[in-house]
Amino acid sequence: MTFPLTTLYPYMYNKPIPPMGIRNLVTSRCYLFFVLKALRQFTVCRLRNGGDAMKKTQGKSTQRNRMKQIQKNSREDYLEALLLLQSQQSSVHSSELASFMDFSRASVSQAVLSMEKDGFLSMDDKYSLHLTEKGRKIAEQVHRKHEYFEKKLLIAGVDPATADKEGGSLGHAISDDSFEKIAEHGMKNEHATIEQSCGKEQA
């Protein structure tokens, strides 16, 4: 691979080619040295630019993943809230959901439209909200996680408000598969504790 001297010269001196300097430079015994120096500077520059571009790409990818996670958590909160409201009253409207979650009506309306489009809920002619089978399945699992971790935090002595908030956060953070393993392990420990207590009482 060859590089024309007119291409390499700007990398060597960081300035335009002089009108009469090329012929003298070609015939100089230092020509090879200048070529190697220019190639090195050219390579370093390309590597540096490539590294910066890679960092920017990775940063954008991380940011997109965080935004997706935030959207997922928010959607799960809406579905859980709708599940709780439906257990208390026959019909639920966007305004009631907004009041229950302490969100603005505009934010809730936008979220409802998005979840309706994605098939998590539906809206009837009277503008009442209803969970679809897909949405109810997610809502019930989210609520189950929330209650489980909230209970554990309360037993550990955490105040109710903090236990409610952090129990929901823990529920969002853990996958369904991991949660099932934790819940199963917890049940085994509870059964073992009960059996030990019964054995002590009989003794």
C-alpha angles and dihedrals in degrees: 000000000000132000120207112237090234087062097046099044097076090054091053099050104013091230138090121284112271115240096242104021103088099074093050091047093051093053094046120108087227092065094104092049092053092047093052091046091051092048091051093050091045092051094046090050092051093047092049092050091046092051092050091050091050092050091050091050092049091047092053091047092052091048092051091050091051091050091050090051092049091050091048092050092047092050091050090051091053093048093048092048091050090049091053093047092049089054089057103041139022098240133026127199130193091254091056091047090051091050093047093051095037091235129136117267091238092056092047093047091052092047092048092053091049094049091045089053091050092049100249096118142005136215125219130210091276091054092249115151122233130184115236120222088262093049095044092053091055093042093052093048092047091049091048091054091045093052093045096054093038089055092050091050092049091051088051089056101258114150115257097248093051092042090053093049098042093040088061092047092051090049091055094046099053126071122238092247094052091045092054090052092049092047092048091049090049092052091051091052091049092050091049091050092050092049091050091050092050091049092053092049092050091048 
